[in-house]
Amino acid sequence: MLLSAYEQGIFPWYNPEDPILWQSPDPRCVIFPDKLHISASMRKILKNGVFSVKFDENFTGVMNGCAKTKRRGQSGTWISDDIIKAYTEMHRLGWAHSAEAWQDGELVGGCYGVLMGRAFFGESMFSVRPNASKTAFLSLAVTLFKYGIAFVDCQVPTPHLLSLGGEVMPRREFLALLSLFKISR
């Protein structure tokens, strides 16, 4: 069901006490390869190797980190045990992936999402050290774009995502983009 939802530009996002709610926001936030913005300060952090970046080393650890992160304006998390179980299974099957920022042998930040066709659908990020989640996300985006991914779906626009090069598009344009790149299993 999750894979079918992503093909249609839909993703789950709800409170643990709610029934499963499927979202297809309007507008949608995406990052294209030529729009990815890495600030001078982040370039320095990446160049100096402040964090060690790994992919798919500790997917469940990233999900748990995202679930535990307190977010401004939100009372809880949508990342329930059932969601962790579902995405961990998608990871096992090769659809869901994580990027992780490590420091002194400790997972200190990361992000995860779903890779289908030429799109990466970003789900969530967490950080317990400044710039750790940005390091993980930017490293992942650069790697994905290097291998031909057409765009990263960031779902809902935030000032943080816009600062990384995210741009807003109407839902109908996003759905046309999915069709253009034939996002499917």
MDTraj code that builds the backbone (N, CA, C; nanometers):
import mdtraj as md
import numpy as np

residues = "MET LEU LEU SER ALA TYR GLU GLN GLY ILE PHE PRO TRP TYR ASN PRO GLU ASP PRO ILE LEU TRP GLN SER PRO ASP PRO ARG CYS VAL ILE PHE PRO ASP LYS LEU HIS ILE SER ALA SER MET ARG LYS ILE LEU LYS ASN GLY VAL PHE SER VAL LYS PHE ASP GLU ASN PHE THR GLY VAL MET ASN GLY CYS ALA LYS THR LYS ARG ARG GLY GLN SER GLY THR TRP ILE SER ASP ASP ILE ILE LYS ALA TYR THR GLU MET HIS ARG LEU GLY TRP ALA HIS SER ALA GLU ALA TRP GLN ASP GLY GLU LEU VAL GLY GLY CYS TYR GLY VAL LEU MET GLY ARG ALA PHE PHE GLY GLU SER MET PHE SER VAL ARG PRO ASN ALA SER LYS THR ALA PHE LEU SER LEU ALA VAL THR LEU PHE LYS TYR GLY ILE ALA PHE VAL ASP CYS GLN VAL PRO THR PRO HIS LEU LEU SER LEU GLY GLY GLU VAL MET PRO ARG ARG GLU PHE LEU ALA LEU LEU SER LEU PHE LYS ILE SER ARG".split()
xyz = np.array([
    [0.0830, -0.1192, 0.0000],
    [0.0000, 0.0000, 0.0000],
    [0.0875, 0.1255, 0.0000],
    [0.1973, 0.1231, 0.0783],
    [0.2855, 0.2394, 0.0828],
    [0.3454, 0.2699, -0.0542],
    [0.3918, 0.1685, -0.1234],
    [0.4520, 0.1909, -0.2551],
    [0.3498, 0.2468, -0.3532],
    [0.2294, 0.1941, -0.3511],
    [0.1232, 0.2454, -0.4373],
    [0.0930, 0.3913, -0.4048],
    [0.0939, 0.4242, -0.2772],
    [0.0685, 0.5629, -0.2352],
    [0.1755, 0.6570, -0.2916],
    [0.3029, 0.6194, -0.2780],
    [0.4103, 0.7051, -0.3296],
    [0.3986, 0.7241, -0.4803],
    [0.3613, 0.6197, -0.5526],
    [0.3428, 0.6315, -0.6974],
    [0.2401, 0.7389, -0.7314],
    [0.1460, 0.7608, -0.6408],
    [0.0380, 0.8568, -0.6639],
    [0.0617, 0.9905, -0.5938],
    [0.1806, 1.0077, -0.5358],
    [0.2118, 1.1330, -0.4687],
    [0.1468, 1.1467, -0.3326],
    [0.1202, 1.0352, -0.2674],
    [0.0516, 1.0328, -0.1379],
    [0.1438, 0.9686, -0.0351],
    [0.1367, 1.0152, 0.0879],
    [0.2159, 0.9566, 0.1960],
    [0.1365, 0.9632, 0.3263],
    [0.1687, 0.8745, 0.4214],
    [0.0969, 0.8770, 0.5501],
    [0.1556, 0.9834, 0.6422],
    [0.0671, 1.0504, 0.7160],
    [0.1118, 1.1486, 0.8144],
    [-0.0059, 1.1737, 0.9081],
    [0.0069, 1.1291, 1.0306],
    [-0.1045, 1.1363, 1.1237],
    [-0.0537, 1.1220, 1.2663],
    [-0.1390, 1.1518, 1.3618],
    [-0.1049, 1.1336, 1.5027],
    [-0.1328, 0.9892, 1.5431],
    [-0.0557, 0.9344, 1.6378],
    [-0.0727, 0.7938, 1.6756],
    [-0.2164, 0.7551, 1.7136],
    [-0.2919, 0.8476, 1.7714],
    [-0.4283, 0.8137, 1.8129],
    [-0.5300, 0.8248, 1.6987],
    [-0.4863, 0.8758, 1.5835],
    [-0.5752, 0.8914, 1.4681],
    [-0.5750, 0.7654, 1.3821],
    [-0.6784, 0.7504, 1.2992],
    [-0.6688, 0.6468, 1.1954],
    [-0.5619, 0.6912, 1.0957],
    [-0.5171, 0.6004, 1.0105],
    [-0.4154, 0.6372, 0.9110],
    [-0.4728, 0.7459, 0.8204],
    [-0.4011, 0.8560, 0.8103],
    [-0.4412, 0.9657, 0.7234],
    [-0.3390, 0.9755, 0.6112],
    [-0.3866, 0.9834, 0.4882],
    [-0.3003, 0.9928, 0.3711],
    [-0.2970, 1.1367, 0.3248],
    [-0.1781, 1.1870, 0.2939],
    [-0.1599, 1.3280, 0.2596],
    [-0.1098, 1.3432, 0.1157],
    [-0.1567, 1.4485, 0.0523],
    [-0.1046, 1.4918, -0.0776],
    [-0.1118, 1.6442, -0.0772],
    [-0.0142, 1.7072, -0.0108],
    [-0.0231, 1.8516, 0.0126],
    [-0.0211, 1.9356, -0.1146],
    [-0.0825, 2.0490, -0.1046],
    [-0.0838, 2.1479, -0.2109],
    [-0.0591, 2.2827, -0.1445],
    [0.0584, 2.3417, -0.1665],
    [0.1626, 2.3056, -0.2626],
    [0.2557, 2.1968, -0.2095],
    [0.3448, 2.1540, -0.2986],
    [0.4439, 2.0506, -0.2678],
    [0.5825, 2.1139, -0.2751],
    [0.6752, 2.0651, -0.1956],
    [0.8122, 2.1166, -0.1961],
    [0.9048, 2.0110, -0.2561],
    [0.9842, 2.0506, -0.3546],
    [1.0798, 1.9599, -0.4183],
    [1.2143, 2.0295, -0.4344],
    [1.3193, 1.9480, -0.4441],
    [1.4532, 2.0009, -0.4740],
    [1.5025, 1.9310, -0.6006],
    [1.5426, 2.0116, -0.6977],
    [1.5998, 1.9611, -0.8224],
    [1.7523, 1.9710, -0.8136],
    [1.8227, 1.8883, -0.8913],
    [1.9693, 1.8866, -0.8820],
    [2.0349, 2.0239, -0.8977],
    [1.9869, 2.1021, -0.9921],
    [2.0499, 2.2320, -1.0174],
    [2.0108, 2.3385, -0.9150],
    [1.9189, 2.3054, -0.8246],
    [1.8738, 2.4024, -0.7250],
    [1.9245, 2.3702, -0.5836],
    [1.9865, 2.2532, -0.5652],
    [2.0364, 2.2171, -0.4332],
    [2.1346, 2.3241, -0.3865],
    [2.1104, 2.3786, -0.2679],
    [2.1951, 2.4863, -0.2151],
    [2.2725, 2.4364, -0.0933],
    [2.4042, 2.4456, -0.1044],
    [2.4910, 2.4119, 0.0083],
    [2.5628, 2.5403, 0.0466],
    [2.5292, 2.5935, 0.1635],
    [2.5877, 2.7201, 0.2084],
    [2.7387, 2.7062, 0.2285],
    [2.8065, 2.8180, 0.2343],
    [2.9522, 2.8173, 0.2547],
    [2.9876, 2.7483, 0.3869],
    [2.9092, 2.7734, 0.4907],
    [2.9390, 2.7120, 0.6207],
    [2.9181, 2.5603, 0.6153],
    [2.8158, 2.5151, 0.5426],
    [2.7939, 2.3702, 0.5295],
    [2.9005, 2.3066, 0.4402],
    [2.9459, 2.3788, 0.3392],
    [3.0550, 2.3261, 0.2555],
    [3.1787, 2.3008, 0.3417],
    [3.2044, 2.3917, 0.4332],
    [3.3199, 2.3787, 0.5223],
    [3.3033, 2.2568, 0.6140],
    [3.1842, 2.2391, 0.6692],
    [3.1562, 2.1236, 0.7562],
    [3.1737, 1.9935, 0.6788],
    [3.1206, 1.9883, 0.5563],
    [3.1332, 1.8682, 0.4735],
    [3.2789, 1.8419, 0.4367],
    [3.3499, 1.9474, 0.3988],
    [3.4904, 1.9329, 0.3573],
    [3.5785, 1.8884, 0.4735],
    [3.5534, 1.9413, 0.5919],
    [3.6365, 1.9105, 0.7085],
    [3.6014, 1.7772, 0.7741],
    [3.4993, 1.7111, 0.7253],
    [3.4645, 1.5801, 0.7793],
    [3.4237, 1.5839, 0.9259],
    [3.3486, 1.6881, 0.9638],
    [3.3012, 1.6997, 1.1017],
    [3.2218, 1.5747, 1.1407],
    [3.1471, 1.5229, 1.0453],
    [3.0684, 1.4016, 1.0653],
    [3.1118, 1.2973, 0.9633],
    [3.1043, 1.1732, 1.0008],
    [3.1215, 1.0628, 0.9076],
    [2.9821, 1.0289, 0.8555],
    [2.9676, 1.0227, 0.7246],
    [2.8364, 0.9951, 0.6658],
    [2.8336, 0.8514, 0.6137],
    [2.7272, 0.7821, 0.6496],
    [2.7058, 0.6454, 0.6031],
    [2.5632, 0.6342, 0.5510],
    [2.5430, 0.5401, 0.4610],
    [2.4096, 0.5154, 0.4067],
    [2.3647, 0.3755, 0.4475],
    [2.2411, 0.3668, 0.4936],
    [2.1773, 0.2377, 0.5242],
    [2.2529, 0.1525, 0.6261],
    [2.3294, 0.2149, 0.7136],
    [2.3997, 0.1420, 0.8212],
    [2.3064, 0.1109, 0.9371],
    [2.2225, 0.2109, 0.9722],
    [2.1363, 0.1969, 1.0894],
    [2.0004, 0.2612, 1.0599],
    [1.9291, 0.2024, 0.9668],
    [1.8001, 0.2572, 0.9229],
    [1.7038, 0.2722, 1.0407],
    [1.6907, 0.1680, 1.1207],
    [1.5972, 0.1739, 1.2345],
    [1.6409, 0.2789, 1.3354],
    [1.7706, 0.2951, 1.3536],
    [1.8209, 0.3996, 1.4434],
    [1.7807, 0.5382, 1.3960],
    [1.7849, 0.5599, 1.2653],
    [1.7423, 0.6887, 1.2094],
    [1.5931, 0.7086, 1.2327],
    [1.5142, 0.6063, 1.2055],
    [1.3692, 0.6184, 1.2279],
    [1.3394, 0.6472, 1.3748],
    [1.4063, 0.5768, 1.4646],
    [1.3851, 0.6012, 1.6077],
    [1.4278, 0.7421, 1.6463],
    [1.5385, 0.7899, 1.5896],
    [1.5822, 0.9271, 1.6156],
    [1.4797, 1.0283, 1.5685],
    [1.4241, 1.0044, 1.4502],
    [1.3197, 1.0940, 1.3973],
    [1.1955, 1.0910, 1.4864],
    [1.1593, 0.9723, 1.5334],
    [1.0396, 0.9578, 1.6168],
    [1.0547, 1.0296, 1.7510],
    [1.1757, 1.0316, 1.8051],
    [1.1990, 1.0900, 1.9379],
    [1.2237, 1.2399, 1.9355],
    [1.2501, 1.2960, 1.8187],
    [1.2834, 1.4376, 1.8087],
    [1.1622, 1.5247, 1.8377],
    [1.1790, 1.6160, 1.9306],
    [1.0746, 1.7145, 1.9606],
    [1.0764, 1.8196, 1.8504],
    [0.9588, 1.8547, 1.8003],
    [0.9486, 1.9513, 1.6920],
    [0.8614, 2.0686, 1.7351],
    [0.9102, 2.1879, 1.7032],
    [0.8373, 2.3088, 1.7369],
    [0.6968, 2.3064, 1.6775],
    [0.5974, 2.3368, 1.7591],
    [0.4600, 2.3431, 1.7114],
    [0.3906, 2.2080, 1.6988],
    [0.4586, 2.0993, 1.7397],
    [0.3978, 1.9670, 1.7318],
    [0.4036, 1.9016, 1.8693],
    [0.2953, 1.8360, 1.9064],
    [0.2880, 1.7755, 2.0397],
    [0.3421, 1.6331, 2.0432],
    [0.3570, 1.5711, 1.9279],
    [0.4036, 1.4329, 1.9257],
    [0.4630, 1.3992, 1.7912],
    [0.4557, 1.2729, 1.7566],
    [0.5122, 1.2281, 1.6297],
    [0.4140, 1.1383, 1.5572],
    [0.4229, 1.1371, 1.4280],
    [0.3428, 1.0441, 1.3478],
    [0.4175, 0.9132, 1.3293],
    [0.5432, 0.9087, 1.3704],
    [0.6255, 0.7897, 1.3494],
    [0.6014, 0.6914, 1.4637],
    [0.4957, 0.6147, 1.4482],
    [0.4550, 0.5168, 1.5484],
    [0.5343, 0.3869, 1.5300],
    [0.5155, 0.2946, 1.6209],
    [0.5793, 0.1632, 1.6077],
    [0.5370, 0.0949, 1.4778],
    [0.4101, 0.1105, 1.4396],
    [0.3624, 0.0501, 1.3147],
    [0.4315, 0.1121, 1.1932],
    [0.4524, 0.2429, 1.1966],
    [0.5216, 0.3103, 1.0862],
    [0.6669, 0.2630, 1.0805],
    [0.7321, 0.2546, 1.1952],
    [0.8708, 0.2062, 1.1979],
    [0.8783, 0.0649, 1.1409],
    [0.7843, -0.0191, 1.1798],
    [0.7814, -0.1577, 1.1287],
    [0.7611, -0.1578, 0.9767],
    [0.6682, -0.0782, 0.9267],
    [0.6380, -0.0765, 0.7833],
    [0.7568, -0.0258, 0.7012],
    [0.8182, 0.0845, 0.7438],
    [0.9303, 0.1394, 0.6676],
    [1.0554, 0.0532, 0.6824],
    [1.0723, -0.0121, 0.7963],
    [1.1846, -0.1041, 0.8129],
    [1.1703, -0.2207, 0.7167],
    [1.0488, -0.2683, 0.6960],
    [1.0253, -0.3735, 0.5978],
    [1.0525, -0.3215, 0.4565],
    [1.0124, -0.1975, 0.4281],
    [1.0420, -0.1393, 0.2967],
    [1.1936, -0.1262, 0.2782],
    [1.2642, -0.0954, 0.3865],
    [1.4110, -0.0898, 0.3806],
    [1.4678, -0.2285, 0.3491],
    [1.4174, -0.3294, 0.4163],
    [1.4630, -0.4662, 0.3935],
    [1.4419, -0.5064, 0.2475],
    [1.3340, -0.4580, 0.1880],
    [1.3019, -0.4899, 0.0488],
    [1.3754, -0.4002, -0.0516],
    [1.4490, -0.3009, -0.0022],
    [1.5288, -0.2150, -0.0894],
    [1.4648, -0.0860, -0.1343],
    [1.3492, -0.0498, -0.0784],
    [1.2795, 0.0728, -0.1191],
    [1.3128, 0.1926, -0.0310],
    [1.3277, 0.1713, 0.0977],
    [1.3528, 0.2813, 0.1920],
    [1.5011, 0.2851, 0.2270],
    [1.5536, 0.4064, 0.2420],
    [1.6969, 0.4249, 0.2654],
    [1.7206, 0.5341, 0.3693],
    [1.8365, 0.5252, 0.4317],
    [1.8740, 0.6269, 0.5300],
    [2.0118, 0.6816, 0.4990],
    [2.0312, 0.8055, 0.5384],
    [2.1636, 0.8689, 0.5392],
    [2.1882, 0.9066, 0.6841],
    [2.3087, 0.8789, 0.7317],
    [2.3381, 0.8952, 0.8742],
    [2.4637, 0.9778, 0.8952],
    [2.4573, 1.0643, 0.9931],
    [2.5736, 1.1408, 1.0363],
    [2.6220, 1.0801, 1.1675],
    [2.7474, 1.0393, 1.1682],
    [2.8085, 0.9758, 1.2847],
    [2.9194, 1.0653, 1.3371],
    [2.9363, 1.0654, 1.4692],
    [3.0456, 1.1395, 1.5316],
    [3.0919, 1.0600, 1.6530],
    [3.2199, 1.0313, 1.6588],
    [3.2777, 0.9528, 1.7686],
    [3.2029, 0.8203, 1.7894],
    [3.1668, 0.7553, 1.6774],
    [3.1002, 0.6257, 1.6839],
    [2.9540, 0.6301, 1.7231],
    [2.8974, 0.7489, 1.7322],
    [2.7579, 0.7656, 1.7733],
    [2.6752, 0.8235, 1.6592],
    [2.5553, 0.7692, 1.6387],
    [2.4612, 0.8228, 1.5407],
    [2.4055, 0.9531, 1.5962],
    [2.4367, 1.0650, 1.5299],
    [2.3977, 1.1962, 1.5834],
    [2.3006, 1.2712, 1.4931],
    [2.2660, 1.2127, 1.3798],
    [2.1703, 1.2762, 1.2909],
    [2.1470, 1.1903, 1.1699],
    [2.0386, 1.2175, 1.1019],
    [2.0110, 1.1414, 0.9813],
    [1.8777, 1.1756, 0.9191],
    [1.8510, 1.1094, 0.8084],
    [1.7249, 1.1260, 0.7387],
    [1.6921, 0.9944, 0.6692],
    [1.5660, 0.9776, 0.6349],
    [1.5261, 0.8574, 0.5625],
    [1.4145, 0.8915, 0.4648],
    [1.3955, 0.8020, 0.3699],
    [1.2902, 0.8209, 0.2725],
    [1.2813, 0.7007, 0.1807],
    [1.2043, 0.7175, 0.0751],
    [1.1740, 0.6093, -0.0182],
    [1.2280, 0.6460, -0.1560],
    [1.2995, 0.5524, -0.2167],
    [1.3557, 0.5714, -0.3498],
    [1.2747, 0.4888, -0.4490],
    [1.2123, 0.5592, -0.5442],
    [1.1339, 0.4925, -0.6488],
    [1.1641, 0.5608, -0.7811],
    [1.1999, 0.4805, -0.8804],
    [1.2293, 0.5382, -1.0109],
    [1.3385, 0.6415, -0.9980],
    [1.3136, 0.7602, -1.0495],
    [1.4128, 0.8682, -1.0430],
    [1.3744, 0.9736, -0.9407],
    [1.3015, 0.9315, -0.8367],
    [1.2619, 1.0248, -0.7313],
    [1.2967, 0.9673, -0.5944],
    [1.3344, 1.0574, -0.5047],
    [1.3523, 1.0203, -0.3644],
    [1.2485, 1.0982, -0.2856],
    [1.1684, 1.0258, -0.2083],
    [1.0622, 1.0865, -0.1278],
    [1.1128, 1.0966, 0.0151],
    [1.1569, 1.2154, 0.0534],
    [1.2103, 1.2361, 0.1877],
    [1.0995, 1.2305, 0.2904],
    [1.1258, 1.1633, 0.4010],
    [1.0244, 1.1465, 0.5045],
    [1.0522, 1.2284, 0.6302],
    [1.1683, 1.2119, 0.6896],
    [1.1941, 1.2819, 0.8149],
    [1.3435, 1.2927, 0.8381],
    [1.3808, 1.3857, 0.9266],
    [1.5201, 1.4082, 0.9636],
    [1.5275, 1.4253, 1.1147],
    [1.6459, 1.3985, 1.1705],
    [1.6680, 1.4291, 1.3115],
    [1.8136, 1.4674, 1.3313],
    [1.8377, 1.5378, 1.4403],
    [1.9732, 1.5802, 1.4726],
    [1.9857, 1.5969, 1.6227],
    [2.0920, 1.5413, 1.6789],
    [2.1214, 1.5664, 1.8205],
    [2.2452, 1.6543, 1.8343],
    [2.3081, 1.6860, 1.7228],
    [2.4205, 1.7802, 1.7181],
    [2.3943, 1.8777, 1.6047],
    [2.4321, 2.0023, 1.6228],
    [2.4085, 2.1009, 1.5167],
    [2.4667, 2.0554, 1.3826],
    [2.3876, 2.0719, 1.2796],
    [2.4237, 2.0448, 1.1400],
    [2.4353, 1.8964, 1.1035],
    [2.4066, 1.8070, 1.1963],
    [2.4175, 1.6637, 1.1654],
    [2.3131, 1.6196, 1.0635],
    [2.1877, 1.6612, 1.0807],
    [2.0847, 1.6193, 0.9846],
    [2.1092, 1.6837, 0.8489],
    [2.1553, 1.8083, 0.8481],
    [2.1861, 1.8743, 0.7210],
    [2.2994, 1.8019, 0.6489],
    [2.4001, 1.7608, 0.7249],
    [2.5115, 1.6865, 0.6652],
    [2.4605, 1.5578, 0.6015],
    [2.3761, 1.4840, 0.6731],
    [2.3219, 1.3589, 0.6195],
    [2.2382, 1.3866, 0.4951],
    [2.1469, 1.4821, 0.5041],
    [2.0584, 1.5107, 0.3910],
    [2.1352, 1.5589, 0.2686],
    [2.2249, 1.6552, 0.2877],
    [2.2987, 1.7088, 0.1731],
    [2.3876, 1.6025, 0.1098],
    [2.4502, 1.5195, 0.1915],
    [2.5325, 1.4104, 0.1382],
    [2.4476, 1.3133, 0.0567],
    [2.3295, 1.2826, 0.1077],
    [2.2386, 1.1941, 0.0366],
    [2.1936, 1.2572, -0.0952],
    [2.1521, 1.3832, -0.0898],
    [2.1034, 1.4509, -0.2106],
    [2.2120, 1.4567, -0.3175],
    [2.3337, 1.4941, -0.2797],
    [2.4440, 1.5005, -0.3760],
    [2.4665, 1.3629, -0.4393],
    [2.4652, 1.2590, -0.3582],
    [2.4861, 1.1228, -0.4091],
    [2.3724, 1.0814, -0.5021],
    [2.2492, 1.1063, -0.4611],
    [2.1344, 1.0705, -0.5458],
    [2.1390, 1.1430, -0.6793],
    [2.1671, 1.2727, -0.6759],
    [2.1711, 1.3499, -0.7998],
    [2.2853, 1.3029, -0.8900],
    [2.3968, 1.2647, -0.8306],
    [2.5108, 1.2120, -0.9074],
    [2.4699, 1.0874, -0.9858],
    [2.3795, 1.0083, -0.9281],
    [2.3356, 0.8844, -0.9935],
    [2.2071, 0.8996, -1.0736],
    [2.1654, 1.0241, -1.1008],
    [2.0564, 1.0462, -1.1942],
    [1.9175, 1.0643, -1.1362],
    [1.9074, 1.0772, -1.0050],
    [1.7753, 1.1052, -0.9479],
    [1.7307, 1.2428, -0.9979],
    [1.6061, 1.2538, -1.0388],
    [1.5548, 1.3770, -1.0988],
    [1.5157, 1.4819, -0.9954],
    [1.4683, 1.4380, -0.8791],
    [1.4276, 1.5329, -0.7760],
    [1.4106, 1.4618, -0.6421],
    [1.4154, 1.5435, -0.5370],
    [1.3842, 1.4975, -0.4020],
    [1.2521, 1.5623, -0.3634],
    [1.1560, 1.4796, -0.3283],
    [1.0272, 1.5294, -0.2788],
    [1.0437, 1.5584, -0.1300],
    [1.0260, 1.6831, -0.0932],
    [1.0376, 1.7241, 0.0474],
    [0.9007, 1.7377, 0.1131],
    [0.7972, 1.7073, 0.0383],
    [0.6595, 1.7068, 0.0844],
    [0.6081, 1.8463, 0.1170],
    [0.6299, 1.8937, 0.2372],
    [0.5722, 2.0200, 0.2828],
    [0.6823, 2.1262, 0.2929],
    [0.6610, 2.2435, 0.2336],
    [0.7649, 2.3462, 0.2405],
    [0.7851, 2.3991, 0.3830],
    [0.9108, 2.4129, 0.4195],
    [0.9489, 2.4769, 0.5463],
    [1.0620, 2.5734, 0.5144],
    [1.0851, 2.6730, 0.5986],
    [1.1985, 2.7636, 0.5737],
    [1.3309, 2.6870, 0.5611],
    [1.3490, 2.5829, 0.6422],
    [1.4714, 2.5031, 0.6374],
    [1.4888, 2.4377, 0.5006],
    [1.3856, 2.3727, 0.4494],
    [1.3946, 2.3057, 0.3193],
    [1.4110, 2.4063, 0.2055],
    [1.3452, 2.5198, 0.2155],
    [1.3599, 2.6234, 0.1135],
    [1.5032, 2.6762, 0.1116],
    [1.5677, 2.6837, 0.2287],
    [1.7062, 2.7314, 0.2352],
    [1.8038, 2.6328, 0.1705],
    [1.7629, 2.5066, 0.1582],
    [1.8469, 2.4044, 0.0949],
    [1.8216, 2.3937, -0.0560],
    [1.7352, 2.4801, -0.1059],
    [1.7067, 2.4805, -0.2490],
    [1.5692, 2.4304, -0.2856],
    [1.4886, 2.4011, -0.1852],
    [1.3528, 2.3549, -0.2120],
    [1.2719, 2.4615, -0.2830],
    [1.1870, 2.4172, -0.3717],
    [1.0952, 2.5094, -0.4364],
    [0.9542, 2.4540, -0.4281],
    [0.8605, 2.5440, -0.4311],
    [0.7208, 2.5097, -0.4133],
    [0.6554, 2.4979, -0.5500],
    [0.5718, 2.3935, -0.5638],
    [0.4955, 2.3781, -0.6876],
    [0.3543, 2.3317, -0.6533],
    [0.2578, 2.3688, -0.7344],
    [0.1219, 2.3205, -0.7114],
    [0.1171, 2.1673, -0.7211],
    [0.0251, 2.1071, -0.6475],
    [0.0112, 1.9617, -0.6472],
    [-0.0057, 1.9066, -0.7891],
    [-0.0854, 1.9710, -0.8721],
    [-0.1082, 1.9203, -1.0077],
    [0.0230, 1.9136, -1.0858],
    [0.1138, 2.0105, -1.0659],
    [0.2445, 2.0059, -1.1330],
    [0.3304, 1.8931, -1.0763],
    [0.3211, 1.8716, -0.9450],
    [0.3966, 1.7628, -0.8830],
    [0.3494, 1.6282, -0.9376],
    [0.2191, 1.6098, -0.9487],
    [0.1656, 1.4839, -1.0009],
    [0.2061, 1.4629, -1.1471],
    [0.2117, 1.5730, -1.2236],
    [0.2584, 1.5638, -1.3624],
    [0.4069, 1.5252, -1.3652],
    [0.4830, 1.5762, -1.2704],
    [0.6252, 1.5413, -1.2591],
    [0.6413, 1.3917, -1.2319],
    [0.5600, 1.3380, -1.1409],
    [0.5646, 1.1944, -1.1134],
    [0.5363, 1.1153, -1.2407],
    [0.4386, 1.1590, -1.3161],
    [0.4017, 1.0914, -1.4397],
    [0.5139, 1.1016, -1.5435],
    [0.5756, 1.2181, -1.5508],
    [0.6836, 1.2417, -1.6466],
    [0.8004, 1.1453, -1.6227],
    [0.8317, 1.1228, -1.4962],
    [0.9434, 1.0352, -1.4631],
    [0.8993, 0.8920, -1.4355],
    [0.7737, 0.8645, -1.4647],
    [0.7190, 0.7296, -1.4526],
    [0.7592, 0.6625, -1.3208],
    [0.7264, 0.7300, -1.2129],
    [0.7588, 0.6791, -1.0810],
    [0.6710, 0.5577, -1.0541],
    [0.7303, 0.4426, -1.0564],
    [0.6545, 0.3207, -1.0306],
    [0.7487, 0.2099, -0.9861],
    [0.6862, 0.1044, -0.9413],
    [0.7624, -0.0115, -0.8960],
    [0.8069, -0.0847, -1.0168],
])
top = md.Topology()
chain = top.add_chain()
for i, resn in enumerate(residues, 1):
    res = top.add_residue(resn, chain, resSeq=i)
    for name in ("N", "CA", "C"):
        top.add_atom(name, md.element.get_by_symbol(name[0]), res)
traj = md.Trajectory(xyz[None], top)
